[in-house]
Amino acid sequence: MKLVQITPGAGGMYCGGCFRDNALVSALRKAGHDVLMVPLYLPLTLDEPDQSADTPIFFSGINVYLEQKSALFRHLPGWLLKPFASRWLLKWAGSRAAKTRASDVGELMLSMLRGEDGHQARELDQLTDWLKQHHQPEAVCLSNALLAGMARRLKSELNAPVVCLLSGEDAFLDGLPAGFRDTAWRTLTERCQDVDLFIAPSRYFAELMARRLSLRPEQICVVPNGINLAGYSVPQLAPNPLTLGFFARMCREKGLDTLVDAYLLVKQRESARDLRLHIGGGCGTTDEPFVEEQKRKLAKAGVLDDVSFFPNVDHSQKIAFYQGLFLFSTPALFSEAFGLYLIEAMAAGVPVIQPRHAAFPEFIEATGAGVLCEPGDAKSLADAIENLLLHPLHARHLGRRGREAVQKDFTIERMAEKFTEAVSGLKARR
């Protein structure tokens, strides 16, 4: 299969969608498919070899921003724009504090959703022309639904079906200011009719987005995310002292403060006096004030010395992080579509404790790898942590079941296989 994967970069920030797409492209290539990975906006920040390294960055983040702000810039000759798309300049720009929160980018996102009718239409033309010349695909895959504005032009110019992965777009859209939110959902719903197939990582998210985007049943299917298991193993002995872990972007939306509050509660109990807490994941400049707030809370309670932070680690450091844990929880507050951190923890044989909402119950049931607690409830989470500390053999049993489930159903090779089946079926129907 000849495929194009289009993935927006997050600059200096870690992005689960980038990790997933990069691993998927690598697995598809190993399976013999001809896949081109095209980065948008900014370079990808990854913890595995970059599959887009030899491809130009389209929709340069600098150009996209200036085209949104200046009608004059939109009419400059193309040769004047090339310097703004250089990797070194975009890498520098991405290392600055970027406005990636929904409340900051409403107008720009709406323009992008309008595709050929938006302020960035020239960028879409350049991408389409380049693909015609360098990699005429049999199918195009978009990393998320917020890129659906380009589907119409890509389909008509490349004569290829467009597939779109889904990954938590609802939380972003619902976080838009009131003046943009309804318009954005309407525009996205309209533009999603140009997409031939949506691939959701869970039944929960497939049903949610099918309803919110008015998708036809044949327009959506489920392919769970997968990870590369190389380097993961299950330690023979439990870590000493026992350690609870969190791994995700260090922000309120991922429930870091809920976990800190639960940790403070459980540390007051005799069963958890020696319990340590390891907090890992992405931490950008916009996250640092929130992280400092959590550190002050821990210091005030006199337990900061029992807590370690691991920001922006590389791949080997991430695996070592998981393998040093006894329990894991990232109690995200929003409607998480999947959560790669779950199968990463399971791959290391670590039982998980997750909120009873979003896609979490689906995966706890499917894997038998953990237990559920009440969403946003620090006491419920603390109780669940203590219960597994008091029953270590049961905790180890849950961890082994999680490892077995990941090996069977959540490897990147399994995801690539099911992804190929879905796209091949779409091509056959066309």
N, C-alpha and C positions, 0 to 999 in steps of 0.2 A: 504494500500500500504506500502511496505517495501522499504525505500529509504535511500540513503546516500547522504548527502550534503557536498561537499568539498569546503572549503573557506579559502583563504590565510589571515593570520593575518597581521596587519600593526604595531604591537608593540605599541608604545605610541601614534601613530597617529590615528586620527579619519578617518574612511573609510565608505563611503556611501554603498559600496557593502557589507561590514560586517554587517551594520545596517539592510539592506534589507534581507540578508540571515538569520540572527538571528531571525528577526521578522517572516519571512516566515516559518522557522522550528517550531517556537512556535505555529503559527496558524495551521500548518499541524498536529502537535501533539494534539492540542485541538480538531481538527476535527476527531481524532481517528486513524491517520496514525502512523506507526512505523518508525520514522525518526532518523537517527544518524547524528550528525553534526561533521565533522572532520576538525580541524584547521590545516593549513600548515604554515610553516616558523616560525611564532611568535604568541604569545597569541593574541586573539581578544580584541580590545579596544571598549567597547560598552557602551550605555547609558540605556540598559535594561538588565534583567537577561541573563547571558551567557548560551546559549543552548549547547555549546561545552565543558562545564566545566569538565565533567567526561570522556572526550575522550583524549587519548594521542595526542601530537602534532607531526605530521609527516613532513618529509622534513625539519627537524630542520634548522632554518636559519643559524646557525653556521656551521653545517655539509655541507649544500648546498654551502656555500661560500668556505669552505676549500676544498671540493671536486672539485670545479671549479679551484682552484688555485694550488692544489698539487696532482700529480699522486700518490705519496706515501700515502697520506691520503685516497685516494680512495681504497687502498688495505689493510687498517688496519682491524683487526677483529672487528666484530660487537659489541662485548661487550665493546670495548674501546670507542665506539661512544655514548653509552647511556647517560653518564653524560652531553653531549652537547645538549641533547634534554629535559633536565629538565625544567619545567615551570619557576622556579625562575631565572635560568640563562638566559633563553630566554627573560623573562620579563626585566631583567637588560639590556641585549643587545639591546632590542627594545627601551629602554628609551634613548639610546645614539643617536647621529645624524646618521640616517640610509640613505643609498644611495638608494632612491626610484625613483628618476627621471630617465627618459628613457636614458638620455645621460650618466648616470653612470653605467648602468647595461646591456649593450648590449650583451656582450659575455655570461653572465650568463643566460639571457633570451633565447638566441638561444639554449643553451645547454638544458634548460628545455623544449623548444619546440620540441626537438629531442627525448624526452621521453626515451624509452628503449635504444636508441643509444647515449644518452647524458651522461655527467659525473655524473649525479645524478641517474643513473639507479638503483643502489642499494636501494636508498630511495623509488623508485617506487615499487620494489620487496617487500620491507618491508610493505608498505601500502597494497598492494594486498594480501599478505599472511595473514596480520592481519584481513582484512575484510572477507576473506574466513573463518577464525576461529570464528569471533565474530559477524558478521552481514552480512550474504549473502543477498545482496539486489535484489529487482526486477528492480531497476533502480538506476543509479548514476547521480547526478547533479553536474556539475562543476560551480564554481562561475563566471568565465569569460573565454573568449576564449584563454587567455594566458596560460591556463592549458590544452589546447587541446592535448599537447604532451603525456599526460598519458592516453588518451582515448583508444588507440589501445590495450594496455596491460590490462586495466581494463575490456574492453569488452570481450577479449578472455579468460581471467582468471576467471571472475565472471559470464560470460554468461548472461550479463545484458545490456540493452541499455544505452547509455550515452546521457544525456541532458546537454546543456550548456546555462547559462544565459549570456546575453550580456550587457556591461556597460561601453562604452567609450574607448574601446581598441584602436581605430584608432588614437586618440590623442597621446596615449603613443607610439605606433609604429611609427607614423610620427615624433615623437620627438627624435627618435634614430639617432645617428651619421650616416652620409651618407654611411659609410662602412658597416653598419649593416642593414639599413632600408629595402632595397630591398630584401636582403636575409631573413630577418625576415618575411616579408609579404609572400614571396614564401613558406617558411617553414610552416608558419601558414596555408596558403591556402591548402597545401598538407595534413597537419594533421587534418584539419577541416573536411575532407572527412570521417574521422573515427567517427565523432559525428553524432548521429542519429537525434537530433532535437536541434535547437537553439531557444531560447526564448528572443525576444527583447522587451524593455519596451515602444517602440513607433514605429509607422509606418515609421517615418523618419529614425530611426536607423536600422530598419529591411531592408529597401531598400538599405541603404548605405552599410551595411555589406554584404548583399547578393551579391551586385555588386563587392565589393572589395575582397571577399573570394570565389567567383564563386560558391555560394551555389545554390542548386536546390530549386524550389519553395516549395516543400513539406518538405524541410529541415529546414524551419524557420517559426515561427509564432509570434504574438504579444500578450503579457500579460503585461499590465501596472503595474508598481510598486504600492505598497500600504503601508499604515502606520497603526500603532495601534492608534486608536482615543481616548483611555482612557486618561482622564485628559484635553483634549482640549475642550474649550468652546469659545463662542463669547461674549466678553464684551458688556454690554448694552450701555456704553458710550465710546466715542472716548477718547484716552489718552490725557492728558493735561500736558505739551505741546505736540503738534503733533510730532510723531517720525517716521523717516524713518529707515528701517532696512536692514541689509545684514547678511546672515548666510550661510557660506560654509567654505572651507579651505581658510585661509587668504593669498591669493597668487594672483599673476598677472593673471594667467590663468582663475581664477574665476571672474576677472574684478573688483577687489577691488579698484584699482587705478582709474578706470573709474568712479566708483560710488563716490569716494572721490572728483574727479574733478567736477562731476555733482553737488554734494552737495555744493561745493565752489561757483559754478555759481549761483545756486538757492538761496543761502543765501544772495546774493547781491540784490535780488528782494524783494519788499515790502511784497509780499504775504508769504514769507518764513523766515522772520527775526527771528522768534522764533522756527523754525524747528530744532529738535534735530536729531542726527544720532547715532544709535546703531549698532555696528559691532560685530558679534558673529561667532563662529565656531572653527574649528581646527586650532591650531597654534603650529607648531613644531619649533625646533631650527633652521631649515633651512629657516623658514618663518619669523623669528623675524627681520632680517635686512630690509626686505621689509615693514613690519608693522611699524618699526621705521621711515622709509622714509615717510610713509603716515602721521604719527604723526607730523613729522617736517613740512610737507606741511600744515597741519591743523593749527599748532602753528603759522607759518609764516603769515597765513591769519587771525589770531586772533580768531579762532573759536574752538580751541581744547577743551575748557571747555564745549562746547555744544556736544561733542562726547564722547561716552562711549564704552569700549571694553570688550567683554565677551568671553575670550578664553577657549576652552576645558570644556564647561559646562556639567553638568549631565542632565538626562532626564527631571526632574522637572524644572530645571533652564532653559532648552531650551524651554519648553512650556511657562513658564513665560515670556521669552524673546519675543516670538511671540505675546503673548497676550498684550504686552505693545506697539505694533506698530500700526501705522495708514496706512503706506504704506511699501511695501517690494520690493527690487530688488537685484538680484545677476546677474549682467550683464556679464555672462561668455563669454569668447572670442572664445572658441573652440567649436567643434561640440558636444555639450552636448546631451547625449542620452535620458535623462529624467530630472533629478534634483529633488531629494527627497525634497529639501528645498521648492520647489513650493507648493507641496501638504501639507507640514507642515504649511506654511503660510496660505494657503487656509483653513486648518482645524481650524485655529484661527480666520477666518473671515477677513483676511487681503488681500486687493487687491494687485496684483503684476504688476510690470513693467519690461518687459523682452525684450532682443534684438530680432529683426526680422530675426532670423536664427536658425539653428539646430532644435531641437524638440519643441522649445518654441511656434512658431505660432500654431502648432498642438494642444497644450494643452490650449492655450488661447482661441482658437476656440471651443474646446471641452467643456470647463468649463465656458466660459464667465466671468472669474474671474479677468481680468486685461486688460492692454493695451500693445502695442508694441512700441519700439523705434528702432533707427538705431544702428546696431552693432558697438561697440567701439567708439561711438559718445557721448561724455559727454554732449554737448549742447542739442542733441535730448533727452537724458535721463532727463536732467534738465527741458526741456519744458514739458515732460510728467508728471514729478513730480509736477510742478507748476499747470498744468491743473487740476490734481486731488485735489490739495490743494484748488483751487478756486471753485471746485464743490464737496464739501464733501458728499452731499447726493448721488451723483452718485458713489463716491468712496465706500460708505457704501453698496450701491446696488451691486457693483461688488464683494465686500467681502462676502455678503450673498450668491450670486450665486456660488462662489468658495466653500464655506462651504457645500452647498447642493450637488455640484458635487463630492466632496470628500466622503461625506457620502454614495453616490450612487455607485460610480465607483472606488474609490481609497483607500478603506480600505484594511488592510492586509488580512482580511477574504475573501474579494472578489478576491484578488490576489491568495490566496491559492486555492480557488475554481477553478479559471480559469487555474492555474498551474496544478492542479490534472486532469482536463479535458484534457489538452494537453498531459500529460504523459500517461494517460489511453488510449487515442487515439493512441499514438505511440505504446504502448504494444499490442493493438488490431491489428494494422497493421502487427506487427512482428509475 
